[in-house]
Amino acid sequence: MFSTYSCQNTKSKDNNVVGKAVEKKQNDLGEILKAKKLTILAENSATSYFIYRGHKMGLEYEILNEFAKEIGVKLEIKVVQDLDNIINQLNDGEGDVIACNYTVTKDRRNKIDFTKPIMRTSQVLVQRKPDNWRTIRKSIWEKELIRDPAQLSRKTIHVWKNSSYYDRLVNLQDELGDTIILKPLDGNIIPEDVIEMVSQGFIDYTVVDENVALINQRYYTNVDTELELSVKQRIAFGVRKQSPLLRKRLNAWLDDFMKTSTFNYIKYKYLNNTSNVSKSKSEYSSIKGTKISPYDDIIKDVSAKYGWDWRLIAALIYQESKFKLGQESWAGAYGLMQFMPTTGPSFNVFPDSPPAVQIDGGIRKIIKDYKEWESIPDTVQRIKFAMATYNAGLGHVLDAQRLASKYGKDPLVWDDNVEVYIKHLSNPKYYHDPVCYYGYMRGSETFNYVRSIFIRYTEYKTAFPIES
C-alpha cells in the first residue's frame, strides 16, 4: 500500500497538501504580485463560489478571476465553512479578499475595509406559498402571505446570528414595538440552505439578500420573496485594513470593469439564467451534490487500490481532459488521462478503452513517474515532480533540475526552485545551456499545470471532504 501517496508532507504531521502550515501574513498588493497568487475567502454558494463537474463557478468568483487575470496572478479559493470566523481568517492572513455576498455594515467596517460595491440589494422575507398555490389564482393565495412588516409580530424567523439580517430584525422589533421571535443560526449554515428549509417546511421564515433570493427562487418555486425589509444595502468585497494598495488597485479596476459587457454578462449569468441555478443544485455541484464528475466512483476505487487521494487524481483528470472521455488534443493525446499514442499502449490504454482502464493506466503512469524521484525527501514535492514529469517528460524536468542546481536553487524542491527553471526552458539562454540535454519546451505550460492541479486539489478537499 503506497501510503506516501496520500499527499501528506513527511516533514510534519500537521502540514497539509501544499506542504506547509498556513502562516499569518498581512499581504498587500506587492506581496500578492510577487507570489503570483490572490487568495479569496468564499462561501460555497451560487453568488460566491461553487464547483460544477470540476469547473469553478460563482458570480463573485468570476469577477475576481477577471481581476486576477488583469494583475497577472492565479486566483486561489479557500472555502470558509463557518462565516462567523471569516473576518478573523482575513485578518490572520488566511486570505486576501472576502467574497461571500458580504453586506457593508458599520460594525464590519470597524474591523476590515471594503471595496466599492459590486451591487446593491435589499433584504427580503422568504416564506412558503400555500400547498395549493399552483391550482388557484395568485390574488387568492397571496392573502395567506405576509405583505406588511407589521405582520411579523410574534412570528418565528430563523436567521444567521452574525448577519445584517439579524441586526435589521432587531431594529424592526423596536420600530414595531412588538416581539419577533428570532432563532439565531450559526455561520456554518449558508442562506441557500435556509431557503431550502423554508421550501421543505422545516421552518416558516428566514431573511436573505434579494439577489440570493432571486437565484434560489428559480429552483425553489414554492417560496415567496416579495416583501422587502430594508433599504438597498451595499454588497462589496472585504479587504484587510493592512492592504490599502490592494483595495486601491481593486477599486480602480472595478470602476472600469463594472462598465463592461463582461460584468453585465456575469450578473445576468447568475441572477437571471435559470440553467446556472440548476447547475448549483446539481448532484455534481459542491453546494448540493456529492460528486466532482461522472467518474467519481471509478476514481475512488482505482485510487484506493494504489493508495492515492482520489481528489488529487480528479484534479489531474480535470486538468488533462475536463472529464471528457473522448477528448483528443492537437498532438493526438486521447482520453481522460490524455495519453500520447506512443505511451498509452505501454499501460494498456487505447482511445476506445473504458474509463476504469484509462484511469487505472493513468495512475500507474503517475506511480512510475513518482518512482523516478526517489531522491526527493518530501512527498508533496515529489508528487509535484511526478506531475511535471507526467506533463513534460522526465528529460525536461531533469534539465530544469540541473539548471536549478547551477543557479543556486534547491534541486530537490519544486516550489519556487525547479519550477522557476522549467519556465526558463523556452528561453534559448537556458535550453542551450550545456547542462540541458533535451532542448526547448513550453515550460510555462508545465509550471501552470502543476500549480493548477494543486490549487484545484486544495479546493476539492474543502468542497468534498473524505467520508468518515
Secondary structure as UniProt FT lines:
FT   HELIX           3..6
FT   TURN            10..11
FT   TURN            13..14
FT   TURN            17..18
FT   HELIX           29..35
FT   STRAND          37..42
FT   STRAND          44..45
FT   TURN            46..48
FT   STRAND          49..52
FT   TURN            53..54
FT   STRAND          55..57
FT   HELIX           59..71
FT   STRAND          74..79
FT   HELIX           83..85
FT   HELIX           86..91
FT   TURN            92..93
FT   STRAND          97..103
FT   HELIX           106..109
FT   TURN            110..111
FT   STRAND          113..114
FT   STRAND          119..121
FT   STRAND          123..128
FT   TURN            131..135
FT   HELIX           138..141
FT   HELIX           142..144
FT   HELIX           149..152
FT   TURN            153..154
FT   STRAND          156..160
FT   TURN            161..162
FT   HELIX           164..176
FT   STRAND          181..185
FT   TURN            187..188
FT   HELIX           191..199
FT   TURN            200..201
FT   STRAND          205..209
FT   HELIX           210..217
FT   TURN            218..219
FT   TURN            221..222
FT   STRAND          223..224
FT   STRAND          233..239
FT   TURN            241..242
FT   HELIX           244..257
FT   TURN            258..259
FT   HELIX           261..271
FT   HELIX           274..280
FT   TURN            283..284
FT   TURN            286..288
FT   TURN            294..295
FT   HELIX           296..306
FT   HELIX           310..321
FT   TURN            322..323
FT   TURN            325..326
FT   TURN            330..331
FT   TURN            335..338
FT   TURN            341..343
FT   HELIX           344..347
FT   TURN            351..352
FT   HELIX           355..371
FT   TURN            372..375
FT   HELIX           379..392
FT   HELIX           394..406
FT   TURN            407..408
FT   TURN            411..412
FT   HELIX           414..418
FT   HELIX           419..423
FT   HELIX           424..426
FT   HELIX           428..431
FT   TURN            434..435
FT   HELIX           443..463
//
